[in-house]
């Protein structure tokens, strides 16, 4: 009997059949083995299978033999998972577009695959500032020391810093590549690549010997988001690939955090955009971040307690107006604008400052409450 994994591989060889359509096939027929033997009419009932796609399936399916293909593929790619395997990463499998084949090299830790050990993605620009590097190192170190696996893309800049810091702290890290798992890119990271193989994994949806291609890297970002419980964007210009990862994270129901920066700093523009869209702030109290991510069940309430009201510094009239709008309950952004009578942009800027000062907290759905 041919294993189900062989059919995941076989279907993936048919042009025009990507991860999304494969997932729909599986959901419609129950197994890809059943789908392989389905008629053209039956396949046409699956959303996304138009006339041209059906013609490609009919033409190409007859030339493929799943069992032979699978055996040959195993010889050329010794380590890989398909969604039919029990070890396939659970969180990634929950997404709408899990890779039909996920190749890997390094040290496998099944707790990660089963979703029992939390993984957090850290992404950002290839040309970070000293500020971005410093915070990436601090946060990666804190995550590693608190039992998180750090996931990134082994690119220059923020990715490299996150991998190195996690390993220096004695933690594990996973690099998601846009090449085959045996191809090092950029080449200057060859030493880092070797270190990751001993302290984690490199994974990719591309078979061995696949060279770098500019179309591969945006696609691999969905795997970073899919593997991770949350995505932290450290520094990112407006057109950064890190924002693609954040978009996938939102689609997959993952939490997104961004490191705030100055409004006139080019590397921070993407992060500020994410924060404006509702991403959570990465603030200097890392215990708070770790708590939100689940690393520390409970923090000592004495040290983390809010300062007494009489010690609150004098605020500017604009900030005080926004603070006065708050009650004991969480308030929607639109309601705060209405209560203050200020322009929405002014309210947004004031809330950002108050959040950085620790007086206000942002909740999901663009709601705010007193800290």
Residue pairs with C-beta under 8 A, 6 or more apart in sequence:
2 33
2 66
2 67
2 70
3 70
3 84
4 31
4 32
4 33
4 82
4 84
5 70
5 82
5 84
5 85
6 66
6 67
6 69
6 70
7 31
7 32
7 33
7 35
7 36
7 66
7 84
8 22
8 32
8 82
8 83
8 84
8 100
8 101
9 66
9 69
9 70
9 73
9 82
9 100
9 101
10 32
10 36
10 61
10 64
10 65
10 66
10 69
10 70
11 17
11 22
11 25
11 32
11 35
11 36
11 100
12 22
12 100
12 101
13 60
13 64
13 69
14 56
14 57
14 60
14 61
14 64
15 56
15 60
16 52
16 53
16 56
17 25
17 53
17 56
17 57
18 97
19 97
19 98
19 99
19 100
20 48
20 96
20 97
21 46
21 48
21 49
21 53
22 32
22 100
23 96
23 97
23 98
24 46
24 47
24 48
25 32
25 35
25 46
26 32
26 35
26 83
28 35
28 45
28 46
29 35
29 38
32 84
35 43
36 61
36 66
40 54
40 57
40 58
43 49
43 54
43 57
44 54
49 57
73 80
73 207
76 207
76 208
77 101
77 103
77 207
77 208
79 103
79 104
79 105
79 181
80 101
80 102
80 103
80 104
81 87
81 88
81 89
81 101
81 102
81 104
82 88
82 100
82 101
82 102
83 93
83 98
83 100
87 108
87 110
87 113
88 98
88 102
88 113
89 102
89 112
89 113
89 115
89 226
89 227
90 113
90 114
90 115
91 115
91 119
91 226
91 227
91 228
91 229
92 98
92 99
92 102
92 223
92 226
92 227
94 226
94 252
95 222
95 225
95 226
95 252
96 251
96 252
97 222
98 226
99 205
99 223
100 205
101 205
101 207
102 203
102 204
102 205
102 223
103 180
103 181
103 203
103 204
103 205
103 206
103 207
103 208
104 181
104 201
104 202
104 203
104 204
105 181
105 182
105 197
105 201
105 202
106 196
106 197
106 198
106 200
106 201
106 202
107 197
107 198
107 199
107 200
107 201
108 201
109 117
109 149
109 172
111 117
112 119
112 149
112 172
112 174
117 147
117 148
117 149
118 147
118 148
118 149
118 229
118 293
118 294
118 295
119 148
119 149
119 150
119 151
119 174
119 227
119 228
119 229
120 143
120 148
120 149
120 150
120 151
120 228
120 229
120 230
120 231
120 232
120 293
121 150
121 151
121 152
121 224
121 225
121 227
121 228
121 230
121 231
121 232
121 245
121 249
122 136
122 139
122 140
122 150
122 151
122 152
122 158
122 159
122 162
122 231
122 232
122 234
123 152
123 153
123 158
123 159
123 221
123 224
123 231
123 232
123 233
123 234
123 236
123 241
123 242
123 245
123 246
124 132
124 136
124 157
124 158
124 159
124 233
124 234
124 235
124 236
124 240
124 242
125 132
125 157
125 158
125 234
125 235
125 236
125 237
125 240
125 242
125 267
126 155
126 156
126 157
126 158
126 159
127 156
127 157
127 267
128 136
128 157
128 158
128 161
128 234
128 235
128 267
129 235
129 265
129 267
131 235
131 261
132 157
132 158
132 234
132 235
132 259
132 261
132 267
133 158
133 161
135 234
135 259
135 282
136 158
136 161
136 162
136 165
136 234
137 161
137 165
138 165
138 286
139 232
139 234
139 282
139 286
139 289
140 150
140 161
140 162
140 163
140 165
140 166
140 169
141 165
141 166
141 168
141 169
142 286
142 289
142 290
143 150
143 166
143 171
143 290
143 293
143 295
144 150
144 165
144 166
144 167
144 169
144 170
144 171
144 172
144 173
145 169
145 170
145 171
146 290
146 295
146 296
147 171
147 295
148 171
148 293
148 295
149 166
149 171
149 172
149 173
149 174
149 200
150 162
150 163
150 165
150 166
150 171
150 172
150 173
150 174
151 173
151 174
151 175
151 176
151 224
151 227
151 228
152 158
152 159
152 162
152 163
152 173
152 174
152 175
152 176
152 224
153 159
153 175
153 176
153 177
153 178
153 217
153 220
153 221
153 224
154 160
154 163
154 175
154 176
154 177
154 185
154 189
154 192
154 193
154 196
154 202
155 186
155 217
156 186
156 188
156 189
158 234
158 235
158 242
159 175
160 189
160 192
162 173
162 234
163 173
163 175
163 192
163 195
163 196
164 192
164 195
166 172
166 173
167 173
167 195
167 196
167 199
167 200
171 199
172 199
172 200
173 196
173 199
173 200
174 196
174 200
174 201
174 202
174 203
174 227
175 193
175 196
175 200
175 201
175 202
175 203
176 202
176 203
176 204
176 220
176 223
176 224
176 227
177 183
177 185
177 202
177 203
177 204
177 206
177 220
178 185
178 204
178 206
178 212
178 213
178 216
178 217
178 219
178 220
179 185
179 204
179 206
179 210
179 211
179 212
179 216
180 204
180 206
180 207
180 208
180 209
180 210
180 211
181 202
181 203
181 204
181 208
182 208
182 209
183 208
183 209
183 210
183 211
183 212
184 190
184 193
185 212
193 202
196 202
203 223
203 227
204 210
204 220
205 219
205 220
205 223
206 216
210 216
217 241
218 241
218 244
221 241
221 244
221 245
221 248
222 245
222 248
224 231
224 245
224 248
225 231
225 245
225 246
225 248
225 249
225 251
225 252
225 254
226 248
226 252
228 249
228 254
229 254
229 255
229 293
229 294
230 249
230 254
230 255
230 256
230 257
230 293
231 245
231 246
231 249
231 254
231 255
231 256
231 257
232 257
232 258
232 259
232 282
233 242
233 243
233 245
233 246
233 256
233 257
233 258
233 259
233 270
233 271
233 274
233 279
234 242
234 259
234 271
234 282
235 259
235 261
235 267
235 268
235 270
235 271
236 242
236 243
236 258
236 267
236 268
236 269
236 270
236 271
236 274
237 266
237 267
237 269
237 270
238 269
238 270
238 273
239 270
240 270
242 270
243 270
243 273
243 274
246 256
246 258
246 274
246 279
249 255
249 256
250 256
255 280
255 292
255 293
256 274
256 279
256 280
257 279
257 280
257 281
257 282
257 289
258 271
258 272
258 274
258 275
258 279
258 280
258 281
258 282
259 268
259 271
259 282
260 268
260 271
260 272
260 275
260 281
260 282
260 352
260 356
261 267
261 268
261 271
261 272
262 268
263 272
271 279
275 281
275 352
276 348
278 362
278 364
278 365
278 366
280 292
280 362
281 355
281 356
281 362
282 289
283 289
283 355
283 356
283 358
285 304
285 358
287 296
287 299
287 304
288 299
288 304
290 296
291 297
291 298
291 299
306 358
306 371
312 359
315 323
318 342
318 346
318 350
319 350
319 353
319 354
321 340
321 342
321 350
322 336
322 340
322 342
322 347
322 350
322 351
322 354
323 354
323 359
323 360
325 331
325 336
325 339
325 340
326 336
326 360
326 368
326 369
326 370
328 370
329 369
330 363
330 367
330 368
330 369
331 339
331 367
331 368
331 369
332 365
332 366
332 367
333 344
333 347
333 348
333 351
333 366
333 367
333 368
336 347
336 351
336 368
337 343
337 344
337 347
340 347
342 350
351 360
351 362
351 368
354 360
355 361
355 362
358 371
359 370
359 371
360 368
360 369
360 370
360 371
361 368
361 369
361 370
361 371
362 368
363 369
